[in-house]
Amino acid sequence: MTTAAPAKTGLDALLTPEKSIVILIDHQPYQFANLHSHDPGLIQNNVVALAKMAKAFNVPTILTTVLEQRGGYLIKALQDVFPDQKPIDRTFINTWEDKNVVDVVKKSGRRQLVIAALYTEICLAMPVIQALGEGYDVFAVTDASGGVTAEAHDMAVRRMVQAGAVPMTWMAVAGEWQRDWAREKTVPGMAAAISEHGGGSGIALAWEMQLLSAGRK
């Protein structure tokens, strides 16, 4: 059976919560120790924000580590978003070669893969490129991922784009999932994540919420 090529333009090219599944790869202390493409605190902030958005939109999220006993457990701030979920620990460097991970994706039936990883040039690029070859629509969250150097991160993003991946940031992912402010059910979770992790956007949102609160009095 052949799978239709993912849409790259038009409405079908945008993310939806119902079609998405998130894979967060190797956000472990050992990986952060040699992260030099971004400030480590920024990557932690962004991947936690992405996880909270996935939770708010009820998007299935896979947590995975590599050689946990040596590389360290998943960072606490990320594990705290899903406190009862045990990350899938791997020996494969390429997550898409791990049957336990791929089986979860296949069982979900979802074809939009939203992936972030440390490091971009290895643990993000490998599964992204392989999953693209299997017909998945793959979105690489570049600001929740990072490389050993800025060049390594940049070259990896270019390579993934050439292969057909879509580079995105965590806030752009959230915007496509929300799509319409009339979908009020997910607004509180989205607003909370932006307030906590969105920098200037969080400050602006807090001001807007103050105005709304004042208007109700």
N, C-alpha and C positions, 0 to 999 in steps of 0.2 A: 504494500500500500504506500503510495507517495503522499507526501504532505505538501500542501500549498505553500508557496513562498510567502514569508511574512510581508505585510504591507509596509511600505516605507513612506508613503504619503497618504493624505486623506485622514478621515476620522478614525479609521481602523488602525492607523499607525500609532495612535496615542494609547497610553496605558489605561487600563481599567482595573479596579480591585478584583473583579470577578475572574479575570484572566491571568492575574499576576501571581507569582510566587517569588519570595525573596530568599536569596542564599548569601549568608554572611560568613566569610571564610577567614579564619586564622587571625582574628583580632586578639592576639595573645601578647603577653609581656615580652617574650623573646623576639617577636616580630617588631614590636614598637622600638626595641633597643637600637635597631639599625635603620629606622625610618628617618630619611633626610629630605624627602621631596616636599614635605609639609611639616608644620609644627605638630608633634604627636598629640597635644591636647586638642587641636582642631579636628584631627581625624577621629579621636574618641568622641568628641562632641557630635560630629556629623553622623557617625555610624549609630550612635545611640538615638539620635533624632530619627534616622531612617527606620530603626527598629520600632520606635514608638509610633511612627506613622503607620507602619505595617500593622501593628497591633490595633490602632484606632480604626483602620479600614478593614480589619479582619482578613488580612492577607496572610496566608500561610508563610511561615518563616523557618528556614533551616539554619541552624547554628552548627558550625563545624570547626574543628581544631585539627592540627597536625602534631603528632607525637606529644600529646598533652603532658605526659610525665616529664618531658625534657623542656618543651617549649612554654609550659605554663598553662594554667587554666584560662578560659575566656576572661577578658577583663571584667571586673565586677560590675561596672556601670552598665555593660551590655547584658550580662547574665541577669541582672536585676530586672530587666524589662520582661524577661521570660524565666522567672525564678524556678519553675517546675520542669523546665525543658533541659534535658541533658544533651549537650552538643555531641554530634557524631565525630568521634575521633578517628583519624585516618593515618595510614602510612603513605598513601599515594600523595605525591606533590600536587598532581593534577586532580582536583576534586571530582571532575567528571569521569574519572576512571574508577571511582569508588562506587561500587554497586549499591551500598546502603543509601548514599545521597541520591543517586539517579533513580532508584526505586521509589523514593518519596516523591520526587518530581513527577515521575510517570503516573504514579497512583493518583496524584492530585488532578491530572488531566489538564493542567494549565500550561500554556505555551509561551507566556511572556515571562522571561527570567530576568529578575532585577538582582544584579550581583555586585557585591563590594568585597574587597579582599586586601590583605597584606601578603605579599607585595604585588603591586600592579603588574610588574613585568613577568611575574611567574605565576602566582596563585590566582590572579585574576585573568590574565591573558590566556592561560592554558584551557581552563574550562569554558571560557567565553568562545574561543575559536572552535573547540570541539563541539559544543552545543549548537553553534551556528551551522556546522556541517550536518547536524541531524535535524535541521529545519526549525529550530526554536527561534523565537524573536528575542534577542538578548540586549539588555540595557545595562551598561556598565556605569555604576555610580562612582564617578571619578573623585568626588570630594569626600567620600567615605572610604577611599582606598589610597594607598600611597606606596612609593617605591624607595629603593635604597638611595637613589639620587633623583634630582628633578629631571635629569635627562632620561633616566631609566623609566620613570613614570610617563613622561611625554612620549617617548618612543613606543611604549606599550600601548598607550591610547591610540596613537596613529596606526599601529599594527592592527588593533582590534577594529578600528573604523574601516580600514581597508578590507577587512574580512567580512564586514557587514554589521558590526555592532553599533548601537546607538549610545554615545556618551551622554550622561545626564548628571545633574546634581540632586542632592536629597530633596531640596525644596521644590525643584521642578517635578520630581516624582510625585510628591504630595499634591501639587497643583493639578496634575493630570488625573490622579485618583479622585480628587474632590470634584473637579470639573464644573460644579454648579453649587453656588452658596445656598440654593434652596434645599439641597440635601443636608438638612440640619442635623441628622443623626451623628454624622462624623465630625461636625464642626468643633465640638468641645475638645475631642482628643487631638485634632489637628491644631487648634489654637493653643492648647497646653504645650505641645511639642515646640511650636514656633516661639512661644513665650520663653521657654526654658533654653532653647538651643539656637534661635534664629537671629541673634545679634540685633542689628538695627531693625530688622523686621519685627522682632519680638517687642522692642521698645515701642514701635509704631502701633502694633496690635494692642499693647497694654493701654496706650492712650485712647484708641478707638473703643476699647471695652469700658474705659472710664466714662467716656462720653455717652455710651449706650446706657450704662448704669445710672448716670445722672439724669438722662432723659426719662427713665422709668419712675423716678421719684416724684 
